[in-house]
């Protein structure tokens, strides 16, 4: 396979193809002379001109961007963001920035494409029969932006966190897909207004390599993280951070600013504080630096309602229940789980990141029924299950588990370790349909079955989709 390319469209071979079905990863499948081509910025059924971006002769498949639409789909709409529009980018001999690869598709069309991807992954990787998927997933992917401003109804202004790169000239930018090229931008329409209002594109970020911005939906204050160029001396790196911090301090509503090390997550405050305050209806959370928090402004409520709702409806969260929150982050699910099981219950909260685990301890220090453990989930589960064996040699049994792994999924080792603790039900929250489907297969091999499934479009105008599933021991 070829490496990420910086080839300009004008220098790339052009082909005319008819586009086939959508595939996981933000592209559609086309074929040319027997060769599979993954085409971005297309819609199934269209006839398009494409520029090949990766086309090694010995590659199993090629990659391409659409440069011209010859026969358009009824679901094609004008892209809302010029820098991410493949057609406008091709006209100026450039590649579009990533981050809005479905922006040319109607909102209805996006939901249909994402539904097709979830179904295909469950059938191909999860091993589920089509009729079973029909029964589980009749609702398809659900739109969460059904109320709000016109921009929010259009799927804009939802991101509470955005990462930026920096151009060689010091301007804020974003990468093209699978490319080292950084293109300057002057807006990020998917971000909350508080992020765009900073006007970061007007500043000089020379000496800074990455910029991360967190803006809680509650309006409690923006945090800007600055990662200096790793090639700079310590003195030069410190000077670059101070210069940008001074510029940000001069804004009408200055954000907090901190120097940030992406390798270890270390945060050194330059002004304000190195954390943000996130809130739900019933709880408040401190999230330090680049610690994980759901990106969509409505995601915390949507996901906690779906995951805990499934467990409550099944009767797995009675007062006094024994539960676990795995990949728990700062405690988004742990806090309502603690409320549900009450003071006589127990919540084991496991998180691998030391910094995020420290946040969880601060956020949940008043909940005596919560046990917070920092470490790898499969190792903690193995230790916990051995340590909690009774005198009769029986392993501890969870009444319920919330499993919210990173994009790569839980994996075979975690599934095996979790199954060994014999929980009664698992609410599985996933942000990647392929990883989720693979884990469904691992669970099936361990004697588990999907009881219910919902999916939410928490990433409008991108190919990403969030699923919430309830898994239970298979009957018979």
N, C-alpha and C positions, 0 to 999 in steps of 0.2 A: 504494500500500500504506500502511496505517496504521502509525504508529510503535508501539514497545512501549508497552503499556497498563498503567495502574494501576487499572483498573476492578475493583470488587469484584464477586464472582459474583452477589450479590443484585441488583445494578444492571444486569446483562447480560441480553440477550434469551435465552430458553430455547427449545430445540428437542428433539424426540425423533427419533433417527436409528438406523438399523442400520449397524453399523460394517463397512467393507470391509477390504481388505488393508493390511498394514503398509507404511509408506513410510520412506525414509531420513530421519533427523532426530528420531526418537523419537515419532512419531505414526502414526495410522492414517488412512485415507482414508474419508470418508463423503460422501454427496450429499444435498442437500435442494433440491427444486425446480430441479434442474439445476446447482446451485452446488456446487463442490467445497469440502469443509471438512476441514482437517487437525485431527484430534482427538487430544489427548494424554490419557494415562491410560486408554485403551480397549484392547480386545483384539479382533482380527477375529472377526466373527460375533455380537458382542454387540448387544443393543438397549439404548441408554442415553439419559439426559437430559444435554444439554450446555449450558454457558453460553458464548456467543460472546464471545471476548476481542478479536478483530479482525474487524470486519464492515463495512468501508466499502462503500457501495453500488456503487462502480466498481471494486472490487478483483477480481482474477482468481480469488482464492480467499479463504476465511475461515479463521479459527483458533478453536479452542474447547477447553475443558476439560470432562471428565466431572464431573457433579455428582451423578448417581444412576444406579445400574445396575438396569435393569428385567429383562433376561435376561442372565445371566452366562455367560461362557465357563468350561468345565471347568478351564482353566489359571489362573483368577483365584484369588488367595490374599490374605489380609489383609496390608496393607502393614506393613512392619516399622518404619517411621519416621513418627510422627504428623505432623511438620511437612512431610513430603513427600507425604503421602497426600491426593489430590485430594478424596476423599469426605469425610474429616474436616475438611479445610480449608473446603470448601463449607458444611458444617454450622455453622461459626463465621464465615461470611461473609468468608473470606479466600482467598487463592490459595496453593497449595503452593509450597514452595521447590523450586528445581531441584536436579539432581544425583542423583536416584534415580527417574527417570521410568518405569522398568520394575519398580519394587518391588512392584507389584500382580500381577505375572506369576510363575508358578512358574519355577524355574530351568530345567526342561526346556522350558517355553514360551518363555523368553527365548532359549535357544539356537536354537529353531525360528524365531523371529521374525528373529533376526540372520542366520541362514542364508538366509532368504527375501530379506532386504535385499541381501546380498552377491550372490546370484544375479540379482536384478532389476537391480542396477546394472551388473553385467558384461554382461547381455544388452542393456539399453537404452542405456547409455553406452559400454560397452566393445566392443559389436558382436559378441560371441561368440554362437554358436548354442547352443541349449539342450542339444543332445547333447554338445557340447564341454564345456559347464559341468558336465554330469553326470559326464563322465569325469574332469575336473580336481578336482571339489569334492564327491565322493561322501560324504566324511566329515562335511561341514558344519562349523559352528563348534564348536570343541572347548572343553570345560570344563577350566580349569587348576586349579580348586579341588577336586581329588579326594582330597585328604588334608589332615590338620590338625585343628584344634579344631572343635567343632560350629559355632561362629560362622563359621569360614573355609569349612567345607563348605557353609554357607548363603549364601556369597558376601559375607560381612561382614568387616570388619577387614582390608581389603587395601590401602587407599590410604596410601602413604608421603608424599604431598604433598596439602595441602588449602589452598584459598584462601577467605578469608572477607571479607565486607563488614561494615560497622558501622552500626547503627541510629542515628537522630538522637539517641537518648538514651544512646549510647555502649556499647550492648550488641553482642556478637558476633552476626552474622546472616548470612543468605544471600539472594540475590535470587530472586524469583519468576521463572519463565521469561519472557523477553522483556519484562521490566518493570524499572522503576527502583526499585520498592518493595523494601525490605530487611526481612525478617522475622527476629526473634530466634530463636535455637536454643539447646538445652541439651544437645545431643549430636550427634555425626557418626558414625553406626554403620558407615559404610564405611571410616573411618579406622583406622589402627593404634591399639591401646590407648595407646601412648605419647603420641599426640596428644590423645585424650580425657582421659587422666589429668592433663593440664595444668589442666583445669577453666577454660579461657579464658572461658567464658560467665559466670563469677562476677566477672570483672574489669571495670573501667571503662576503655573505650577512647576516651573523649571526645578529640577532636582527631586521631584516627587514622582514615584512610579505608579502608585495605585491610590485611589481615593474611594473610601467607603462612606456612605451617608445613611444615617438612621433617623427617621422622623416618625415617632409614635403617632398613631391615629388620634390619640387623645389631645394632641397639641402641647404636650408637656415639655417640649424643647428638642432641638435637633442636635445630633452629634456628628461631627465630621472627623473621620480617621484618615491620617496621612501616613503612607508608607514611603519613606525616602528611597531613592535609587540605591540598590544594594552595592553598586560600584563606587559610591561616594565615600569619602573619609567621614569619620564620625563628626568632625567639626563642620564639614560642608553639609552633611545630612541634617545636623541640628540647626544650622543656619537656614536651610530651605524650609524646614518646618516652622521656625519662628517667623520667617517672612510671610508665609501663607497665613499663619495664625493671626498676624497683625492685620492683614488685609481683611480677614473674616471678622475680626473684632471691630472693624470700622463700619460694618453693615448696620442698618437700622435695627434689626433684630439679630444680634450675633449668635451663632451656634456655639456649643461647646466644641473644643478642638483638642485632639490628642494625637501624639505620634503612635504609630501602630506597627508591630512586627508580624506580618502574615505567617511567618514560620512557626511561631510559638504563641501568637495571640497576645503578646505583652503590650500593655497600653501605658503610655507616659503622658499625663495630662499637660496640655499647653495652656488651656484656658477653660474655665467652667468645670466640667466633670467628665469622667471617662465612661459613663454609663448613661442609659436612658431609662425612663420610667414607663413601663407598659401597664395597661390596666384592662381588666375585663369587667363584667357587671358586678362581680363579687370579690375580686382580688386585685392586688397590686404586685407588680414584679419589677425587680431590678435586673437589667440585662447589660452586662459589662462589655465594652468594646464591640467585637464582631460576634459576640455570643448569639446563638440561634434564637430567632423568633419568627413566627409565621409572617410572610411578606405581605399578603393581601390584607387590607385594612379590616375586612370582615372575617378573615380566616379563623382567628381564635374562637369566636362564637360559633361559627359554622361547624368547625371540627369538633369542639368539645360537645356541642349539642348532639352531633351525629354519633360520635364514639360512645360517650357516656349514655346517650339516649338508648343506643342498642343494648348496652349492658343492663341498664335499668329496666328496660322493657322485658328483657329475658330473666329478670329476677336475680342477677348476679351481684348486685351492689347493695344488699341489705345492710342495715346497721350491724356493725361488728364483723363485716366481711374482711377477708385477708386478700389484698390485691397487690399488683405490681405495676409500675410505670417504667417502661424500658426505653432507653434513649430519651430521658425525661427532660433534658434541657433545663431551663430556668424554673420549671414547675407548672407549665400551662395546664397539663392534665393532672398533675399530682395534687394541686390545690383543690379542685372540685372532687377528686377521688377521696381526699381526706374528709371533705364535707359529707360525702355520701356514706362513708363507712362509719363516721362518728368516732368519738373518743375510745370506744371499745374495739374498733377495728385496727387494721395495720396496713400501711402502704409502704412497700419497698420501692424506692426511687433510685434508678440506676442511670448514670450519665458518664460518658467517657472523658469529656473535656474537663480538665481541672478547674479552669476559670468559670465555666458555666455551672459546674457542680458547686462551686463556692457561692455563686449567685443563688442557687436553689436553697442552700443552707440559710442564707439571709432571708429569702422570701418565705421560707416555711418554718422558721425557728420557733414559732408559737404553736405549731401543730405537733404535739407530742406523739401522735400515732404515726408520724412519718419517719421512716428510716432512710437516710440519704447515703448512698454508697457511690463513690467515684471509681470507675474501672470499666473494663471491657465486659459487655453484657454476658457473653457466654461463660466467662470465667466467674463472674459474680454469681450467676445462676448456679453454676456447678458447686461453688463454695457454699452458697446459701442452702442449696438442697441437701448437701452433706451435713452441714452444721445443724440443720433443723430436723434431722431424723429423730424419731422418737425412740424410746427404749425398745419398742417392738420392731424397730428397723424400718418404719414407714416414713416415706418422704413427706415433707410439708406439701400441702396442696393449696394452690391459689384458688380463690373463688373466681377471680377475674384478672385479666392482664390488659393493659393498653400498650401496644407495640407501635412505636413511631420512629422507624430507623431512618438513616440518611438515604440519599437518592439511590445508592447501590443496593439497598434492601437489607434484610436481616441476614440472609445467607444460611447455608446448610447447617453450620456449626451452631448458630443461635437457635434455629428451629429445633434441632435435636436437644439442645440444653433446655429449651423452654418446654418442649413436650415431656421431658423427663420429670418436670415438676408437677405434671398432671393438673394444670388449671382447668376450670370448668368452662371458661370461654375466653376468647381473645378478641379485642377490638384492635384491628390492624389499620393504621393510618399510613398511607403511602403516597409519595409524590412522583412515582415512576411506574407506569403500567407494566413495563417489561420485568423490572425487578420484583414487583408485586406478584405477577403471574408465576415467575420462577419459584417464589416462596410458597405460593399456593400449592404448587406441585410438591415441594418438599414437605409441606404440612400434610398433603394427601398421603404421601408415602409413610408418614408417621401416624396415620390413622385419624386425620382431621378432615373436616369438610366445611365449605363455605355455607353459612346459614343466611346471610344477607349481604347486600352490596349497594353502596351509593357512590356516586362520583360527582365532583364539583369543579366548575371552571374557575379556580382561584388564580389563574394566570391568563387572563384574557389577552388575545392577540399573540400568544405564544403557543407552542405545541404541548406545553406541560398541563397536567391534570392531576387532581388529588382524589384518591379513593379512600373510602372508609368501609371496611368489611368486618363482619362478625364471623369468627371461626369457632366451631365447636367440635368435640369428639364425634367421629362418624358413628352412625347407628348401625348396629348389627355386626 
